[in-house]
Amino acid sequence: MAQLNEGLVNLVWGKTTSMDTIFSRWTQGFVFSQSESTALEQFEGGPCAVIAPVQAFLLKNSLFNSQKPNWRECHVTCLREKTSEETASLPESTAETSQLDQPAALAAEELGFERFHALIHKRIFQSFTEFKDAVWDQHSMWINKCGVLLFLYSVILTKGIENIKNEIEDVEEPLIDPLYGHGSQSLINLLLTGHAVSNVWDGDRECSGMKLFGVRNQASVGFLTLMEALRYCKVGSYLKCPKHPIWLLGSETHLTVFFTKEMTVVAPESPSAQARRVFQTYDPEDNGFIPDTLLQDVMKSLELVSDLEYVNLMKTKLDPEGLGIVLLAPFLQEFFPEQDLKAPESFTVYHYNGLKQSNFNEKVMYVEGTAVIGFEDPMLQTDDTPVKQCLRTKWPFIELLWTTDRPPSLN
């Protein structure tokens, strides 16, 4: 392991002495399904933390950047130019871009944790063009049994180990759980946004004197989680309302992808959505209210009239009982009354799950369906599946009508 920076191994795996069992589940390449030419397969539990984000960005390019008329028949080679650009930008490349080389020995023998890390070494590129050419010249490296890990290490080295440590909330927590092999939220956020922050809310928050980092900007691809439906966390609008209508869906143990071609469901952030996001940065514990002493700060942040006399008038109006708090709902109603939704009432959707055993007939394929949103209709009410629970954290009144008898699985 001497050739490889020990800090990289500790960051990814922690300081556990024996990693062969978890490591073996991560040793796979980027392999496409024989039943769906743009869908990646996942062989074991764990590497979905890398495979699902890569799948999401592949879908973004095939759906919205490709010139091919049928995105499902678009062969991976037609994604070559756009995908390589997206890969390089994930870690926010600087002047030096890193890639890990894999000697032929890696493909020729069964490797353990120590042997793998003893064989690989790092290359540094001074320009994006040089890096892109090297990535595609070594195409076979990404599809063989170690491609997923080599891709992950390249992202980390390009971003910089210290830069990642500065963003992670607990540097003692590795990116890959040493007991179960799941990727951490920091790893998921790194691949989705370029920042390895540990939280899913918008912006940074102060909590009990500690600064907690959140998502900094609107993501290109989004994230929704069953954990929010179970009230363990709350995803912010930067991930919930991404630039493209593609979302990673997180369960307790797995990541899948939900997507649509309907761009109107990700319209630019409305003034009321922006106001909600800003208000919640002053409400880090998500109580649904702020002390009235913070009202002026919130109004300044939203570029509302914020002179003291007007703010005091608003305090009286928003807190008529004199409780010393301002509730979110009355605040939004006063300054940002609800606007008409522009999203269609129904649209075609798809779900991807890379695990064979989670697909019908063990064939990794996109499951197609129709989403109906915006109102409750008992006649349209469908089963309360985990996928729907997850989606309802974004669309409270969503129903899903799948074209298959068996609804898609979140696990």
Residue, then its C-alpha position, 0 to 999 in steps of 0.5 A: m500500500a506504500q505507493l498509494n497515499e495512506g490518507l486516501v485509504n483511511l478516508v474511504w475505508g477507515k482504519t479497520t484492519s480487515m476489509d476483504t469482505i466489504f472490498s469484494r462487494w465493491t470490486q466491479g466495473f461499469v457494466f451495462s445491462q444486456s436488456e437495457s443498453t444505457a442501464l448499469e448493473q450492480f452486482e452486490g450491495g454497496p457500490c450503488a453510492v457510486i453506480a447510481p450517481v453515475q447512472a443519473f448523469l448518464l441519463k441526464n446526458s442521454l435524455f437532454n444532451s444527446q442528438k439520438p431520437n430514442w434515448r433508450e437505444c442510445h449506445v454508451t459510445c454516443l455519450r462519450e463526449k458529454t459523459s467525460e466532461e461530466t465526470a471531470s467536473l464532478p470533483e470540481s477539477t483544478a489545474e491538476t486532475s488525477q487518475l489511478d492506473q491499473p496494471a494488467a495484473l489487476a484483471a488477471e487474478e483475484l485480488g484482496f484489499e492489500r494486494f489491490h492497493a499495493l498495485i495501483h498508482k496515481r497519474i496527474f494530468q495538467s489539462f482537462t484535454e489530456f485527462k479526457d484522452a487518457v480516460w477514453d484510451q483506457h476504456s477497458m479499465w473502467i469496465n473491468k472488475c475494479g473500475v468502480l473503485l478506480f473511478l471513485y479514487s480518481v474523483i477523490l484525488t482530483k477533488g483533494i483529500e484535504n478539501i474533502k476532509n474540510e467538508i465532512e462533518d465527522v472525519e473519523e467516519p469513512l466514506i464507505d461503512p466498514l461494517y455494512g459497505h454502504g456509501s455515506q451521505s458525504l460520498i453521495n453528495l460529493l458525486l452529486t454536487g462536487h462537495a462532500v458535505s454530510n447534510v442534505w439541507d440548503g446552505d450552512r447552519e449554526c447549531s449549538g455553536m457548531k457550523l454544519f455544512g449543507v448543499r451549496n447550490q442547486a444540484s444538476v441531479g436531485f436526491l430524495t430519501l425515504m428517511e425524510a418520509l420517516r422523519y429522520c431528516k429533511v432534504g433541502s430545495y437544492l437537492k429536492c428541486p434540481k436543474h434536471p428531472i432526475w432524482l436519486l432515491g435513497s432507502e435505508t440501504h440502497l440507491t435507485v434513480f427516478f426520472t422523467k423527460e418532463m422539464t416543467v416539473v423542475a421549473p426555476e425556483s419560485p420566489s416562495a420556494q426561495a423564501r422557504r429555503v432562506f427562512q429555514t436557514y434561520d430555523p436549523e432545527d426545523n421547528g417551523f418558526i423563528p424567534d421574532t428577533l430574527l425576522q429583520d435578518v430574514m427580510k434583509s436576506l430576501e431583499l424585502v423592506s427591512d427598516l425597523e419600523y416596518v419590521n416591528l409592524m410585521k412582528t405585530k401582524l405575524d405574531p398577534e398573540g405576542l408569543g415572540i415567534v414568527l411561523l413559516a406559513p403566515f410569513l410565506q402567506e404575507f410576503f409570498p402567497e402561493q402561486d399556480l403550479k406550472a407542472p402538468e397533472s400527469f407525466t411519464v416517469y421511469h425508475y431504475n434499480g441496478l440490482k438484478q434481483s430487484n428487477f422483474n425476471e432479474k433483468v435490469m430495465y427501466v420501469e415505466g409509469t405515469a405520475v399523477i400529482g397535485f390533487e387527491d382522488p380516491m379513485l386513483q389511490t394506489d398502494d403505499t409503496p416505499v417508492k411512493q413514500c419517498l416521492r411524496t416528500k417532494w409531491p405530497f399528492i402523487e400517485l404512480l400507475w406503473t405499466t408492470d404488475r409489480p411496482p419497482s423496488l426501492n431496495 
